[in-house]
């Protein structure tokens, strides 16, 4: 009796393919930067994006050829190089042929709210594909990588939005890529900050930072004081998010250090309600920090605000009110 061989499932949108697409786009950015004769820091700026893009382009190939240890070593060195270039202010904007204010107003009047259609399509298509098309397949070939369904859905959503944008504006793929370079240049090194901060959360977990947080809390608070523990957890989530710039990076550290040992294990708190409100408290910190560049600094750059911290200043009162509400809400529902 013979058995059919086990066929490994594959996907049309594998994570490796997505990484290669990102790498190619970044490589185009590097090429345009090098080709810009008026760029004030084109060598160091191109080096910054070249180091970043190389990780996406050659990471998987390097693991296959040289092994994980060698790959992790050079990726780590590249990350250090990226940080040095950004830290010393060696990444800057290039020169662009921008439209006049009159032309911008003309285009705005011509297209109106149609310009928002591609942007709105991205979350709609992503959610639709994640929920309804997550396991669609033909034999062993899936549409999305089953371990990275949301990322695959987001990639497809961006592609669809791009096509719709071309249809609305009559633009070209080359124009879209050129404008992406201008957009990324205007944001600068902060464009990759969310990815770096999210990975930093994993580093903190490996370093057992949560255990250190737990030890510090026991020095100042009686573990029997439920309200104090709730307040420290919520405020700690907000503060650590302000430092990290990302609630996902703060969450594992604060939850492992305070929520898990004290609130859940000692006082029997409801884990689902606790972590949901805890993340919400972290988002309050997101509203108050420049480290959350994609939320607070990027909009200021895109809107050409004179004060790059204006978005944060407007959000602080709302963030503090929400944080106070979260503390009371958590204490009321988790026990």
CORPE-V289506 format. One record per backbone hydrogen bond with DSSP energy under -0.5 kcal/mol. NH is the residue of the N-H (numbers start at 0). CO is the residue of the C=O. E is the energy in kcal/mol with one decimal. If there is no record, write none. Layout:
NH_CO_E, NH_CO_E
This chain:
7_5_-0.6, 9_139_-2.5, 11_141_-2.3, 12_142_-1.6, 13_10_-0.5, 13_11_-0.7, 17_13_-2.0, 18_14_-2.4, 19_15_-2.1, 20_16_-2.2, 21_17_-2.3, 22_18_-2.6, 23_19_-2.6, 24_20_-2.2, 25_21_-2.3, 26_22_-2.3, 27_23_-2.1, 28_24_-1.7, 29_25_-2.2, 30_26_-2.4, 31_27_-2.5, 32_28_-1.9, 33_29_-2.5, 34_30_-2.0, 35_32_-1.0, 36_34_-0.8, 38_35_-1.1, 39_92_-0.6, 41_38_-0.8, 44_40_-2.4, 45_41_-2.3, 46_42_-2.2, 47_43_-2.3, 48_44_-2.2, 49_45_-2.4, 50_46_-2.6, 51_47_-1.8, 52_48_-2.9, 53_49_-2.0, 54_50_-1.0, 54_51_-0.6, 55_51_-0.8, 56_52_-2.3, 57_53_-2.9, 58_54_-1.1, 61_57_-2.5, 62_58_-1.9, 63_59_-2.0, 64_60_-2.0, 65_61_-3.4, 66_61_-0.8, 66_62_-1.1, 70_66_-1.7, 71_67_-3.1, 72_68_-1.7, 73_69_-2.2, 74_70_-2.4, 75_71_-2.1, 76_72_-2.1, 77_73_-2.3, 78_74_-2.4, 79_75_-2.1, 80_76_-2.3, 81_77_-2.5, 82_78_-2.3, 83_79_-2.3, 84_80_-2.4, 85_81_-2.3, 86_82_-2.9, 87_83_-1.9, 88_85_-1.5, 89_84_-2.5, 91_89_-0.5, 97_95_-1.0, 103_99_-2.3, 104_100_-2.2, 105_101_-1.9, 106_102_-2.6, 107_103_-2.4, 108_104_-2.2, 109_105_-1.9, 110_106_-2.6, 111_107_-2.2, 113_110_-1.9, 114_111_-1.4, 115_112_-1.6, 116_113_-1.4, 117_113_-0.5, 119_115_-2.4, 120_116_-2.2, 121_117_-1.2, 122_118_-0.7, 123_119_-1.5, 124_120_-3.1, 125_121_-2.0, 126_122_-2.4, 127_123_-2.4, 128_124_-2.8, 129_125_-2.4, 130_126_-2.2, 131_127_-2.7, 132_127_-0.6, 132_128_-1.2, 135_132_-0.8, 137_140_-2.8, 140_137_-1.7, 141_9_-3.5, 141_139_-0.7, 142_135_-2.1, 144_12_-1.5, 147_144_-1.7, 151_147_-2.1, 152_148_-2.7, 153_149_-2.5, 154_150_-2.1, 155_151_-2.3, 156_152_-2.4, 157_153_-2.4, 158_154_-2.0, 159_155_-2.4, 160_156_-2.6, 161_157_-2.2, 162_158_-2.0, 163_159_-2.4, 164_160_-2.4, 165_161_-2.2, 166_162_-2.1, 167_163_-2.3, 168_164_-2.5, 169_165_-2.4, 175_171_-2.2, 176_172_-2.2, 177_173_-2.3, 178_174_-2.5, 179_175_-1.8, 180_176_-1.5, 181_177_-1.6, 182_178_-2.5, 183_179_-2.7, 184_180_-2.3, 185_181_-2.1, 186_182_-1.6, 187_183_-3.0, 189_186_-0.8, 190_187_-1.9, 191_188_-1.5, 192_189_-1.0, 193_189_-0.5, 195_191_-1.9, 196_192_-2.7, 197_193_-2.2, 198_194_-1.8, 199_195_-1.6, 200_196_-1.2, 201_197_-0.8, 202_198_-1.5, 203_199_-2.2, 204_200_-1.6, 205_201_-2.0, 206_202_-2.0, 207_204_-1.6, 208_203_-2.5, 210_207_-0.6, 211_207_-1.1, 212_208_-2.2, 213_209_-2.2, 214_210_-1.9, 215_211_-2.1, 216_212_-2.3, 217_213_-1.7, 218_214_-0.6, 218_215_-0.9, 219_215_-0.7, 219_216_-1.1, 220_216_-2.3, 224_221_-2.5, 225_223_-1.3, 228_224_-1.9, 229_225_-2.5, 230_226_-2.7, 231_227_-2.6, 232_228_-2.4, 233_229_-2.6, 234_230_-2.8, 235_231_-2.7, 236_232_-2.4, 237_233_-2.0, 238_234_-3.0, 239_235_-3.0, 240_236_-1.9, 241_237_-2.0, 242_238_-1.8, 243_239_-2.9, 244_240_-3.7, 248_245_-0.7, 249_245_-1.6, 250_246_-2.4, 251_247_-0.7, 252_248_-0.6, 253_249_-2.4, 254_250_-2.6, 255_251_-1.9, 256_252_-1.7, 257_253_-2.4, 258_253_-1.2, 259_254_-3.3, 261_257_-1.8, 262_257_-1.2, 263_258_-2.8, 264_259_-2.4, 265_260_-0.5, 266_261_-1.2, 267_263_-1.0, 268_262_-2.6, 269_333_-2.5, 270_268_-0.6, 273_269_-2.3, 274_270_-2.7, 275_271_-1.8, 276_272_-2.2, 277_273_-2.3, 278_274_-2.4, 279_275_-1.8, 280_276_-2.1, 281_277_-1.8, 282_278_-2.0, 283_279_-1.1, 284_280_-1.1, 285_281_-1.5, 286_282_-1.4, 287_284_-1.5, 288_285_-1.0, 291_288_-0.9, 292_290_-2.1, 294_291_-1.2, 295_291_-2.5, 296_292_-0.8, 297_292_-3.3, 299_295_-0.6, 300_296_-2.0, 301_297_-2.8, 302_298_-2.3, 303_300_-0.8, 304_299_-2.4, 307_305_-0.7, 309_306_-1.8, 312_308_-2.2, 313_309_-1.9, 314_310_-1.4, 315_311_-1.6, 318_314_-2.4, 319_315_-2.4, 320_316_-2.0, 321_317_-2.5, 322_318_-2.4, 323_319_-2.1, 324_320_-2.2, 325_321_-2.5, 326_322_-1.8, 327_323_-1.8, 328_324_-2.8, 329_325_-3.0, 330_326_-2.1, 331_327_-1.6, 332_328_-1.6, 333_329_-2.1
